[in-house]
Amino acid sequence: MRIVSGIQPTGKYHIGNYLGAIRHWIKLQEEHECFFFVADLHAITLPQDPEELKKATLQKIIELVALGLSTERCCLFVQSHIQEAPELAWIFSTITPIGELERMTQYKDKKNKTKDSANAGLFLYPTLMAADILLYKAEGVPVGQDQLQHLELTRETARRFNKRFGETFLIPKAMVPELGAKILSLTDPKRKMSKSDPLDSQILLLDEPDAIRKKIFRAVTDRGTVVSYDPAKKPGISNLLTVYSLFAEISVKEVERKFAKKGYAVFKKALADLLVRKLEPFRRKYAELASRDVYVQEIIKQGAKRASSVAQDTMEEVRGKVGFLQV
């Protein structure tokens, strides 16, 4: 199966990004043909400092490799290096009804937050996402719950293009992890952990051990002391149980049994120790890669070359079907 997914470069990666997306990418690359990218074009729908954006994009490539993405097993690239993506997005924008874009909940949320700075890029974001996926003729797309609406628009875009211009694109299916797709904030366990929130609400992948322990010890829990999983009544401890379960690679039930009658304090200490132990190899690998500039640049160049080869083939077909004069 050919799989495509991307992640934005802005903000520092936290355990929610890892558990909700990157961890699954690492597994998927072992069994499928995977195209993974750092979505810098999507990032500029909100104002960015140019130099900081460059640094963040480079850092994300390094982080993804340090976490376990192998350039021998997947195609890892930067979104803006593939010129065919915005071209295809423009074509899709001409066949996408305005009403469908106006119904996108993420657009409405971001427009309300940004108000005067809202731009056309925010509005057309889903057509670029559709291009990112369909350009590589993806069969599967790993997504979180918050992206399912955009993916459905991508599927509809493929159907609409195929109906008008002839069979061209596959209809990609969503691949949503059953557990861990939505890791919640440490300070407000009713909200998703977000890179844009205060640092004490998230465990960053590059956090030092002391920072990890402080954040876990201060994490919001619930009334009582019983370590049990009940998202409706005990969202705080349930969120921490999910994190422990995924990092320890055991079921939530096993975690509950392990900490039966031991209370929150003992559980939090064990969780902090587990995270420190699991994230330490990543921190070491990241430091090593960050010092190897030539090697990292070669990874980026090779990823762009491989992705461009597929993208060019798709666009040659698309241009012919749309009716563009070929040179």
LUMKOLZA-634235 format. One record per residue: residue in one letter; x, y, z negated of N, C-alpha, C, O in turn. Coordinates in steps of 0.2 Angstrom, whole numbers, padded with zeros to 4 digits, always signed. Each point is the difference from the previous one (the first is absolute). Example, Ala and Ser with C-alpha at 12.3 -4.5 7.8 and 13.67 -1.06 7.14 Angstrom:
residues 2
A+0066-0028-0039-0004+0006+0000+0004+0006+0000+0005-0001-0003S-0007+0006+0007+0004+0006-0001-0004+0005-0003+0003+0006-0001
END
This chain:
residues 327
M+0004-0006+0000-0004+0006+0000+0004+0006+0000+0005+0001-0004R-0006+0004+0008+0003+0007+0000-0003+0004-0005-0006+0001+0000I+0010+0002-0005-0003+0004-0005+0004+0007+0000+0006+0001+0001V-0010+0004-0002+0002+0007+0000-0002+0003-0007-0006+0000-0002S+0010+0004-0001-0002+0004-0006+0005+0006-0001+0006-0001+0002G-0008+0006-0005+0005+0006-0001-0001+0002-0007-0005-0001-0003I+0010+0005+0001-0001+0004-0007+0003+0006+0000+0006+0001+0004Q-0009+0004-0007+0003+0007+0001+0006+0001-0004+0002-0003-0005P+0003+0008+0007+0006+0001-0003+0000+0004-0006+0004+0000-0005T-0009+0004+0004-0001+0005-0005-0001-0003-0007-0003-0005-0001G+0006+0008-0004-0001-0002-0007+0005-0006-0001+0002-0003+0005K-0001+0001-0011+0004-0006-0001-0004-0006-0001-0005+0000-0003Y+0008-0006+0005-0004-0006+0000-0001-0002-0007+0005+0000-0004H-0011-0002+0002-0001-0003-0007-0002-0007+0001-0001-0003+0005I+0000-0001-0011-0002-0007+0000-0007-0001+0004-0001-0006+0002G-0003+0011-0002-0006-0001+0004+0001-0001+0007-0003-0004+0003N+0008+0008+0000+0001+0000+0007+0003-0007+0001-0001-0004+0005Y+0006+0001-0009+0003-0006+0000-0005-0006+0000+0000-0004+0005L-0004+0004-0010-0005-0005-0001-0006+0000+0005-0002-0005+0002G+0000+0011+0000-0005+0000+0004+0001+0000+0008-0004-0002+0004A+0011+0003-0002+0001-0001+0007+0007-0003+0001+0000-0005+0003I+0005+0008-0006+0007-0003+0002+0001-0007-0001+0004-0003+0003R-0006+0001-0009+0001-0007-0002-0003-0005+0005+0003-0005+0001H-0009+0007+0002-0003-0004+0005+0004+0000+0006+0000-0005+0004W+0002+0011-0002+0004+0001+0006+0006-0005+0000+0002-0004+0005I+0001+0003-0011+0006-0004-0001-0002-0007+0002+0004-0004+0003K-0009+0002-0006-0003-0007+0002-0002-0001+0007+0001-0005+0003L-0004+0010+0000-0003-0001+0006+0005+0000+0006+0000-0004+0005Q+0006+0007-0007+0006+0000+0005+0002-0007+0001+0004-0002+0005E-0005-0003-0010+0003-0007+0001-0004-0004+0004+0002-0005+0003E-0009+0007-0001-0004-0004+0003-0003+0003+0007-0003-0004+0004H+0004+0011-0004-0003+0003+0006+0004+0005+0003+0006+0001-0002E-0008+0002+0008+0004+0005+0004-0002+0006-0003-0006+0002+0001C+0010+0002-0005-0002+0006-0003+0003+0006+0002+0006+0000+0001F-0010+0005-0001+0003+0007+0002-0002+0005-0006-0006+0001-0001F+0011+0001-0003-0002+0004-0005+0004+0007+0001+0005+0000+0002F-0009+0005-0004+0003+0007+0001-0001+0005-0005-0004-0001-0004V+0009+0006+0004-0001+0006-0005-0004+0005+0004+0003+0003+0005A-0009-0001-0008-0004+0004+0004+0001+0008-0002-0004+0003-0003D+0009-0001+0006+0002+0007+0000-0005+0005+0003-0001+0006-0002L-0002-0008+0008-0005+0004+0003-0006+0001-0004-0003+0005+0000H+0001-0010-0003-0006+0000-0005+0002+0005-0005-0005+0004-0003A+0011-0004+0000+0002+0004-0006-0001+0008+0002-0002+0003-0005I+0003-0001+0011+0000+0007+0001-0007+0003+0001-0001+0006+0002T-0004-0010-0003-0007+0002-0001-0001+0005-0006-0005+0004-0001L+0010-0005-0004+0000+0005-0005+0007+0003+0000+0005-0003+0003P-0004+0009-0005+0006+0004+0001+0006-0004-0003+0000-0002-0006Q+0006+0002+0009+0006-0003-0002+0006+0004+0001+0000+0004+0005D+0004-0004-0009+0007+0003+0001+0004-0004+0005+0001-0006-0002P+0001+0008+0007+0003-0004+0006+0006-0004-0003+0001-0006+0002E+0004+0009-0006+0005-0003-0002-0002-0006-0005+0003-0005+0000E-0007+0007-0004-0003-0005-0005-0003-0006+0003+0000-0006-0002L-0004+0007+0008-0003-0005+0004+0005-0005+0003-0001-0006+0000K+0006+0009+0002+0006-0004+0003+0003-0005-0005+0001-0006+0001K+0000+0009-0007+0003-0004-0005-0004-0005-0003+0002-0006-0001A-0009+0008+0001-0005-0005-0003-0001-0006+0005+0000-0006-0002T+0000+0008+0009+0000-0006+0005+0005-0004-0001+0000-0007+0001L+0007+0009-0001+0005-0004+0000+0000-0004-0007+0002-0006+0000Q-0004+0009-0005+0000-0004-0007-0005-0005+0001+0001-0006-0003K-0007+0007+0006-0005-0006+0000+0003-0006+0005-0001-0005-0002I+0005+0007+0007+0003-0006+0004+0004-0004-0005+0000-0006+0000I+0005+0010-0004+0004-0004-0004-0003-0004-0005+0001-0005-0002E-0007+0008-0001-0004-0003-0005-0003-0007+0002+0000-0005-0003L-0003+0006+0009-0003-0006+0003+0005-0006+0002-0002-0006-0002V+0008+0008+0004+0005-0005+0001+0002-0003-0007+0001-0006-0001A+0000+0010-0004+0003-0002-0006-0006-0004-0004+0002-0005-0003L-0008+0006+0005-0005-0004-0003-0001-0007+0003-0002-0005-0003G+0005+0004+0009+0000-0006+0003-0002-0001+0007-0001-0005+0003L-0001+0011+0001-0002-0001+0007+0007-0001+0004+0005+0003-0001S-0005-0008+0005+0005-0002+0004+0000+0002+0007-0005-0001+0003T+0010+0005+0000-0001+0002+0006+0001-0006+0005-0001+0001+0006E+0003-0007-0008+0000-0006+0004-0007-0003+0000-0001-0004+0005R-0003+0005-0009-0007-0003-0001-0005+0005+0002-0006-0002+0001C+0007+0008-0001-0006+0005+0002+0003+0006+0004+0006+0001+0000C-0010+0003+0003+0002+0006+0003-0002+0006-0005-0005+0001-0001L+0011+0002-0001-0001+0006-0005+0002+0006+0003+0006+0001+0003F-0011+0004-0002+0002+0006+0003-0003+0006-0002-0005+0000-0005V+0006+0006+0007-0003+0007-0002-0005+0001+0005+0002+0000+0006Q-0008+0002-0008-0005+0002+0004+0001+0005+0006-0002-0001+0006S+0005+0006-0008+0001+0006+0005+0005-0002+0005+0001+0004+0005H+0003-0010-0005+0005-0002+0005-0003-0003+0006+0003-0001+0005I-0010+0000-0006-0004-0004+0005-0004+0005+0004-0006+0002-0003Q+0008+0001+0008-0004+0006+0003-0007-0003+0003-0004+0005+0001E+0004-0011+0000-0007-0002+0003-0006+0000-0005-0005+0000+0002A+0007+0000-0008-0005+0000-0006-0005+0006+0001-0006+0000+0000P+0009+0006+0000-0004+0006+0000-0003+0001+0007-0006+0003+0001E+0009-0006+0004-0004+0000+0007-0006-0004+0000-0005+0002+0002L+0006-0008-0005-0006-0004+0000-0006+0003-0005-0006-0001+0001A+0009+0004-0006-0005+0003-0005-0004+0005+0004-0006+0001-0002W+0009+0003+0006-0004+0005+0004-0005-0003+0004-0005+0002+0001I+0007-0007+0003-0005-0004+0004-0006-0002-0004-0006+0000+0002F+0008-0003-0008-0006-0003-0005-0004+0006-0002-0006-0001-0001S+0009+0007+0000-0004+0006-0003-0005+0002+0005-0005+0003-0001T+0006-0005+0008-0005+0002+0005-0006-0005+0001-0005+0002+0003I+0006-0007-0007-0006-0005+0001-0003-0001-0007-0004-0005-0001T+0006+0008-0004-0002+0000-0007-0005+0005-0002+0002+0006+0000P-0008-0007-0001-0005+0005-0002+0002+0004-0006+0002-0003-0005I-0004+0009+0005+0002+0004-0006-0003-0002-0006+0002+0000-0005G-0009-0002+0006-0004-0002-0006+0004-0006-0004-0001+0000-0006E+0004-0005+0010+0004-0005-0004+0006+0003-0004+0001-0003-0005L+0002+0007+0008+0006+0003-0004-0003+0004-0006+0004+0000-0005E-0009+0004+0006-0003+0003-0006-0002-0004-0006-0001+0002-0005R-0001-0008+0007-0002-0005-0005+0006-0003-0004-0002-0003-0005M+0008+0004+0007+0005-0003-0004+0001+0003-0007+0001+0006+0000T-0002-0010-0005+0000+0003-0007+0007+0003-0002+0000+0005-0003Q+0006-0008+0006+0006+0003-0002+0001+0007+0003+0003+0004-0003Y-0006-0003+0009+0000+0007+0003-0004+0005-0004+0003+0005-0002K-0009-0008+0000-0004+0005-0005+0004+0001-0006-0001+0006-0003D+0004-0011+0000+0003+0001-0007+0006+0005+0001+0001+0005-0004K+0003-0006+0009+0006+0004+0001-0002+0007+0002+0003+0005-0002K-0008-0004+0006-0002+0007+0002-0003+0004-0006+0002+0006+0000N-0005-0010-0004-0002+0004-0006+0005+0002-0005+0000+0005-0003K+0006-0009+0003+0005+0001-0004+0005+0006+0003+0002+0004-0004T-0001-0004+0010+0004+0004+0004-0004+0007+0002+0004+0005+0000K-0010-0005+0001-0004+0005+0001+0003+0004+0006-0001-0002+0006D+0003+0008-0007+0003+0005+0005+0005-0003+0004+0001+0002+0006S+0003-0007-0008+0006-0003+0003-0002-0006+0004+0004-0003+0003A-0011+0001-0003-0002-0006+0004+0001+0001+0007-0001+0006+0003N+0004-0011+0001+0002+0001+0007-0003-0005+0004-0003-0005-0002A+0004+0005+0009-0003-0004+0005+0003-0007-0001-0003-0005+0001G+0009+0005-0003+0004-0007-0001-0004-0004-0005+0000-0006+0000L-0002+0009-0006-0004-0004-0005-0006-0003+0003-0002-0006-0001F-0001+0010+0006-0006-0003+0003+0001-0005+0005-0004-0005+0000L+0010+0005+0003+0001-0005+0006+0005-0005-0003+0002-0005+0004Y-0001+0005-0010+0005-0005-0003-0003-0007+0002+0005-0004+0002P-0011+0002-0002-0002-0007+0001+0001-0002+0008+0002-0006+0001T-0001+0011+0003+0001-0002+0007+0008-0002+0001+0002-0004+0004L+0002+0008-0008+0007-0002+0000+0001-0007-0004+0004-0004+0003M-0008+0003-0008+0001-0007-0003-0002-0005+0005+0003-0005+0000A-0009+0006+0004-0002-0005+0004+0006-0001+0006+0001-0006+0002A+0002+0011+0000+0005+0000+0005+0006-0004-0003+0003-0004+0003D-0001+0005-0010+0005-0003-0003-0001-0008+0000+0005-0004+0001I-0011+0002-0001-0002-0007-0001-0001-0003+0007+0003-0006+0001L-0006+0009+0003-0002-0003+0007+0006+0000+0005+0000-0004+0004L+0004+0009-0005+0006+0001+0004+0004-0007+0001+0003-0001+0005Y-0003-0002-0011+0004-0006+0000-0004-0007+0000+0002-0005-0001K-0009+0007+0003-0005-0006+0001+0000-0004-0006+0001-0006+0000A-0002+0009-0006+0000-0004-0006-0006-0004-0001-0005+0001+0002E+0006-0007-0005-0005-0005-0002-0002+0001-0007-0006-0001-0002G+0010+0003-0002-0001+0001-0007+0003+0006-0003+0005+0002+0002V-0009+0001-0007+0003+0007-0003-0001-0001-0008-0005+0000-0002P+0011+0000-0001-0001+0000-0008-0002+0007-0002+0004+0005+0002V-0009-0005-0005-0003+0007-0003-0003-0001-0007-0002-0005-0002G+0002+0011-0001-0003+0000-0007-0008+0002+0002-0002+0002+0005Q-0001-0002-0011-0008+0001+0001-0001+0007+0003-0005+0001+0003D+0010+0004-0005-0002+0007+0002+0001+0001+0007-0001+0005+0003Q+0004-0010+0001+0001+0001+0007-0004-0004+0005+0000+0000+0006L-0005-0004-0010-0004-0004+0004-0005+0004+0005-0001-0003+0006Q-0001+0009-0008-0004+0004+0004+0004+0002+0007-0003+0000+0005H+0009+0002-0006+0004+0002+0005+0001-0006+0005+0000+0000+0006L+0001-0006-0009+0002-0006+0004-0007-0002+0004+0001-0002+0006E-0006+0003-0009-0007-0002+0004+0000+0005+0006-0003-0002+0005L+0005+0009-0006+0000+0004+0006+0005-0002+0005-0002+0001+0006T+0007-0004-0008+0005-0002+0005-0003-0006+0004+0001+0000+0006R-0004-0005-0010-0003-0005+0004-0006+0002+0005+0000-0002+0005E-0004+0007-0007-0005+0003+0004+0004+0004+0006-0003+0000+0006T+0008+0003-0007+0004+0003+0005+0002-0005+0005+0000+0001+0006A+0003-0006-0008+0002-0006+0005-0006-0002+0004+0001-0001+0006R-0007+0000-0009-0005-0003+0003-0003+0006+0006-0001-0002+0005R+0001+0008-0008-0002+0005+0005+0005+0001+0006-0003+0001+0006F+0009-0001-0007+0005+0000+0005-0001-0006+0005+0000+0001+0006N+0000-0007-0009-0001-0006+0004-0006+0000+0005+0000-0002+0005K-0006+0005-0008-0006+0000+0003+0001+0005+0006-0003-0001+0006R+0006+0007-0007+0000+0005+0005+0006-0002+0006-0002+0002+0005F+0007-0004-0008+0006-0001+0005+0002-0007+0002+0005-0001+0004G-0008-0004-0008+0002-0007+0001+0004-0003-0005+0003+0004-0004E-0004-0010+0003+0004-0004-0006+0007+0002+0000+0004-0001+0004T-0002+0004-0010+0007+0003-0001+0002-0002-0007+0006-0003-0001F-0010+0005-0004+0002-0001-0007-0003-0006-0004-0006-0001+0002L+0009-0002-0006-0003-0005-0004-0003+0004-0006+0001+0006-0001I-0006-0009-0002-0004+0003-0006+0004-0002-0006-0002-0006-0002P+0006+0010-0001+0003-0002-0006-0004-0002-0006-0005+0004-0001K+0007-0008-0003-0004-0001-0007+0004+0002-0006+0006+0001+0000A-0010+0001-0005+0003+0002-0006+0003-0005-0004-0003-0006+0000M+0009+0007-0003+0003-0005-0005+0000+0003-0006+0005+0004-0002V-0010-0005-0003+0000+0004-0006+0002-0005-0006-0003-0006-0001P+0008+0007-0003+0002-0005-0005-0005+0000-0005-0004+0005-0002E+0002-0011-0001-0005-0001-0004+0001+0003-0007-0004+0002-0003L+0011-0002+0001+0002+0003-0007+0006+0004+0001+0004-0001+0004G-0005+0007-0007+0006+0005+0000+0000+0005+0006+0004+0004+0000A-0010-0004+0004+0000+0004+0005-0001+0007-0003+0001+0005+0004K-0004-0004-0010-0001+0006-0003+0003+0000-0007-0004-0001-0005I+0010+0003+0004+0003+0001-0006-0002+0007-0003+0000+0005+0004L-0002-0005-0010-0003+0006-0003+0005+0005-0004+0005-0003-0002S-0007+0009+0001+0004+0005-0004+0001-0003-0007-0004-0003-0003L+0010+0004+0001+0002-0001-0007-0004+0004-0005-0001-0002-0006T+0000+0008+0008-0003+0005-0005-0008+0001+0002-0003+0003-0005D+0001-0005+0010-0007+0000+0002-0002-0006+0003-0001+0000+0007P+0000-0006-0010-0001-0006+0003-0007-0001+0004-0002-0006+0002K-0001+0012-0001-0006-0001+0005+0002+0003+0007-0005+0000+0004R+0011+0002-0004+0002+0003+0007+0006-0004+0002+0004-0003-0003K-0003+0003+0010+0005-0004+0003+0007+0004-0002+0000+0006+0000M+0005-0010-0001+0007+0003+0000+0002+0003+0006-0001-0002+0005S+0003+0009-0006+0001+0004+0006+0007+0003+0000+0002+0002-0006K+0001-0001+0011+0007+0003+0001-0001+0008-0002+0005+0003-0002S-0011-0001+0003-0001+0008-0001-0002+0001-0007+0000+0006-0002D+0000-0011-0003-0002+0001-0007+0006+0001-0004+0005-0001+0002P-0006+0004-0008+0006+0001-0005+0004-0007+0000-0003-0005+0000L+0009+0006-0002+0005-0006+0000-0002-0005-0005+0002-0006+0000D-0005+0009-0006-0001-0005-0006-0006-0004+0002-0001-0005-0004S-0002+0006+0010-0006-0005+0001+0002-0006+0005-0004-0004+0002Q+0011+0004+0000+0002-0005+0004+0007-0002-0001+0004+0003-0003I-0003-0010+0004+0007-0002+0000+0003+0000+0006-0002-0004+0005L+0007+0008-0004+0004+0001+0006+0005-0006+0001+0002-0003-0005L-0002+0001+0011+0005-0006+0002+0007+0001-0002+0004-0004-0002L-0002+0011+0002+0007+0002-0002+0000+0002-0007+0006+0003-0002D-0011-0003-0002+0000+0002-0007+0006-0004-0004+0001-0006+0001E+0002+0010-0005+0005-0003-0005-0004-0005-0005-0005+0002-0001P+0009-0007-0002-0003-0004-0005-0004+0004-0006-0005-0002-0002D+0008+0007+0000-0003+0004-0006-0006+0003+0002-0005+0000-0004A+0005+0003+0010-0006+0003+0003-0006-0005+0001-0006+0002-0002I+0008-0008+0004-0005-0005+0001-0004-0002-0007-0006+0000-0001R+0011-0001-0004-0003-0002-0006-0004+0006-0003-0005-0002-0003K+0007+0008+0003-0004+0006-0003-0007+0000+0004-0005+0001-0004K+0005-0002+0010-0006+0001+0004-0005-0006-0002-0006+0001-0001I+0009-0007+0000-0005-0006-0001-0002+0001-0008-0006-0001-0001F+0010+0003-0003-0002+0001-0007-0005+0005-0001-0005+0000-0004R+0005+0005+0008-0005+0006+0000-0006-0001+0004-0005+0004+0000A+0005-0010+0004-0006-0001+0005-0006-0001-0004-0001-0003-0006V-0005+0006+0009-0006+0000-0003-0003-0007-0001+0000-0004+0005T-0002+0002-0011-0003-0007+0000-0008+0001-0002-0003+0005+0002D+0001-0009-0006-0007+0000-0002-0001-0002-0007+0004-0002-0004R-0010+0003+0001-0002-0002-0006+0002-0007-0002-0001-0004+0005G+0003+0003-0011+0001-0007-0002+0008-0002+0001+0003+0005+0002T-0002-0011-0003+0007-0002+0001+0001-0007+0004+0005-0002+0002V-0011+0000+0000+0000-0007+0004+0002+0001+0007-0003+0004+0004V+0008-0007-0002+0003+0000+0007-0005-0004+0005+0002-0006+0000S-0007+0009+0003-0004-0004+0004-0002+0004+0006+0000+0006+0000Y-0002-0009+0005-0001+0003+0007-0008+0001+0001-0004-0004+0000D+0002+0011+0000-0007+0002+0001+0000+0007+0002+0000+0005-0003P+0001-0005+0010+0001+0007+0003-0006+0005-0001+0002+0006-0001A-0008-0008+0000-0005+0004-0002+0000+0003-0007-0001+0006-0001K+0003-0010-0004+0000+0002-0007+0007+0002-0002+0000+0004-0005K+0005-0007+0008+0007+0001-0002+0004+0001+0006+0005-0004+0001P-0006+0010+0002+0004+0001+0006+0007+0001-0001+0004-0002+0004G-0002+0005-0010+0007+0001-0001+0004-0006-0001+0005-0001+0004I-0007-0003-0008+0004-0007-0001-0001-0004+0006+0005-0004+0001S-0010+0004+0002-0001-0004+0006+0005+0002+0005+0002-0005+0004N-0001+0011-0003+0005+0003+0005+0007-0003-0001+0003-0002+0004L-0001+0002-0011+0006-0002-0002+0001-0007+0001+0005-0003+0002L-0011-0001-0003+0000-0007+0001+0001-0002+0007+0004-0005+0002T-0007+0009+0003+0001-0001+0007+0007+0001+0002+0003-0004+0003V+0000+0009-0006+0007+0002+0002+0005-0006-0003+0004-0002+0004Y-0005+0000-0010+0004-0006-0003-0001-0006+0005+0005-0004+0001S-0011+0002+0000-0002-0006+0004+0004+0000+0007+0003-0005+0002L-0003+0011+0001+0003+0000+0007+0007+0000+0000+0003-0003+0004F+0000+0006-0009+0008+0000-0001+0002-0006-0002+0006-0003+0002A-0010-0001-0007+0002-0006-0003-0001-0006+0005+0002-0005-0001E-0007+0007+0006-0002-0005+0005-0004-0006-0004+0001-0006+0001I-0005+0008-0006-0004-0005-0003-0007+0003+0000-0001+0006+0001S-0004-0010-0003-0007+0002+0000-0002+0005-0006+0004-0001-0005V-0009+0005+0006-0002+0004-0006-0002-0004-0006+0002+0002-0005K-0005-0008+0007-0002-0004-0006+0006-0003-0004+0000+0000-0006E+0005-0001+0010+0006-0003-0003+0003+0006-0005+0003-0001-0005V-0003+0007+0008+0002+0006-0004-0004+0001-0006+0003+0001-0006E-0009-0002+0006-0005+0001-0006+0002-0006-0005+0001+0002-0006R+0000-0008+0008+0002-0005-0004+0007+0001-0004+0001-0001-0006K+0003+0004+0010+0007+0001-0002+0000+0005-0006+0004+0000-0004F-0008+0005+0005-0001+0005-0005-0006+0000-0005-0002+0005-0003A-0001-0011+0003-0006+0000-0004+0002+0001-0008+0005-0003-0002K-0008+0007-0001+0001+0002-0007+0006+0004-0002+0002+0000-0005K+0002+0002+0011+0006+0004-0001-0001+0007+0000+0005+0004-0003G-0010-0001+0005-0002+0007+0000+0004+0004+0006+0004-0003+0003Y-0006+0009-0003+0002+0004+0005+0007+0002+0000+0004+0000+0005A-0001+0001-0011+0007+0002-0001+0005-0005+0003+0004+0002+0004V-0005-0008-0006+0004-0006+0002-0001+0000+0008+0005-0001+0003F-0011+0001-0001-0001-0001+0008+0004+0006+0004+0003-0001+0005K-0004+0007-0008+0003+0006+0004+0008-0001+0000+0003+0001+0005K+0000-0003-0011+0007-0001+0000+0002-0005+0005+0005+0000+0004A-0009-0006-0003+0002-0005+0004-0001+0002+0008+0004-0002+0004L-0009+0006-0003-0001+0003+0007+0006+0005+0001+0002-0001+0006A+0000+0005-0010+0005+0004+0001+0006-0003+0002+0004+0001+0004D-0002-0007-0008+0006-0004+0001+0000-0003+0007+0005+0000+0003L-0011-0003-0001-0001-0003+0006+0001+0005+0006+0004-0002+0004L-0007+0008-0005+0001+0005+0006+0008+0002+0000+0002+0001+0006V+0001+0000-0011+0007+0002+0000+0004-0006+0003+0004+0002+0004R-0005-0008-0005+0003-0006+0002-0001+0000+0008+0004-0002+0004K-0010+0002-0002-0002-0001+0007+0002+0006+0004+0002-0001+0006L-0002+0007-0008+0002+0006+0004+0008+0001+0000+0002+0004+0005E+0001-0007-0009+0008+0002+0000+0003-0003+0006+0004+0004+0003P-0005-0009+0000+0003-0002+0006-0001+0005+0006+0004+0001+0004F-0010+0001-0004-0002+0005+0005+0004+0007-0001+0002+0002+0005R-0001+0000-0011+0003+0006-0001+0008-0001+0002+0003+0005+0003R-0001-0011-0004+0007-0001+0002+0001+0000+0007+0005+0003+0003K-0010-0006+0001+0001-0001+0007-0001+0007+0003+0003+0002+0005Y-0008+0002-0008-0001+0007+0003+0006+0004-0001+0002+0003+0005A+0002-0003-0010+0006+0004-0001+0005-0003+0005+0004+0005+0003E-0004-0011-0002+0005-0003+0005-0001+0003+0007+0004+0003+0004L-0011-0004-0002-0001+0003+0007+0000+0007+0001+0002+0003+0005A-0003+0001-0010+0000+0007+0000+0007+0003+0002+0001+0005+0002S+0004-0010-0004+0007+0002+0001+0003-0002+0007+0005+0001+0002R-0010-0004+0002+0002-0003+0007-0004+0003+0005-0004-0003+0003D+0006+0009-0002-0004+0005+0005+0000-0003+0007-0005+0000+0003V+0011-0002+0000+0000-0003+0006-0004-0006+0001-0004-0001+0005Y+0004-0004-0010-0004-0006+0001-0008+0002+0000-0003-0003+0004V+0001+0008-0008-0007+0002-0001-0002+0003+0007-0005-0002+0002Q+0009+0006+0001-0001+0003+0006-0001-0005+0006-0004+0001+0004E+0008-0006-0005-0001-0005+0005-0006-0004+0000-0004-0002+0005I+0001+0001-0012-0006-0003-0001-0006+0004+0003-0004-0003+0004I+0005+0009-0005-0005+0005+0003+0000+0000+0008-0006+0000+0003K+0012+0000+0000+0000+0000+0007-0003-0006+0003-0003+0000+0005Q+0005-0006-0008-0002-0006+0003-0008-0001-0001-0003-0003+0004G+0001+0005-0009-0008+0000-0001-0003+0004+0005-0005-0002+0002A+0007+0008-0001-0003+0004+0005+0001-0003+0007-0005+0000+0004K+0010-0003-0002+0001-0003+0006-0005-0006+0001-0003-0001+0005R+0002-0003-0010-0004-0006+0001-0007+0002+0000-0004-0002+0004A+0002+0007-0008-0007+0003+0000-0002+0003+0006-0005-0001+0003S+0010+0005+0000-0001+0004+0006-0001-0005+0006-0004+0002+0005S+0007-0008-0005-0001-0004+0005-0007-0003+0001-0003+0000+0006V+0000-0001-0012-0007-0003+0000-0005+0006+0002-0004-0001+0004A+0006+0007-0007-0005+0006+0001+0000+0002+0007-0005+0002+0003Q+0011-0002+0001+0000+0002+0007-0004-0005+0004-0003+0003+0005D+0004-0009-0006-0004-0005+0004-0008+0001-0001-0003+0000+0005T+0001+0002-0011-0007+0001-0002-0002+0006+0004-0005+0000+0003M+0009+0006-0003-0002+0006+0003+0000+0000+0007-0004+0003+0003E+0008-0007+0000+0000-0001+0007-0007-0003+0003-0002+0002+0005E+0000-0007-0009-0006-0003+0001-0006+0005-0001-0005+0001+0004V+0005+0003-0010-0005+0005-0001+0000+0005+0005-0006+0002+0002R+0011+0001+0000+0000+0006+0005-0003-0002+0006-0004+0003+0003G+0006-0009-0001-0003-0003+0007-0008-0001-0001-0003+0002+0005K+0001-0004-0011-0007-0001+0000-0004+0006-0001-0006+0001+0002V+0009+0004-0006-0003+0007-0001-0001+0004+0007-0004+0004+0001G+0009-0005+0003+0000+0003+0007+0006+0005+0000-0001+0005+0005F+0006-0005-0009+0006+0004+0001+0004-0001+0006+0001-0006+0001L+0001+0011+0003+0005-0002+0005+0006-0002-0002+0004+0004-0004Q-0001-0010+0006+0006-0002-0002+0006+0002+0005-0001+0001+0006V+0006+0000-0009+0006+0003+0004+0004-0006+0003+0005+0001+0003
END
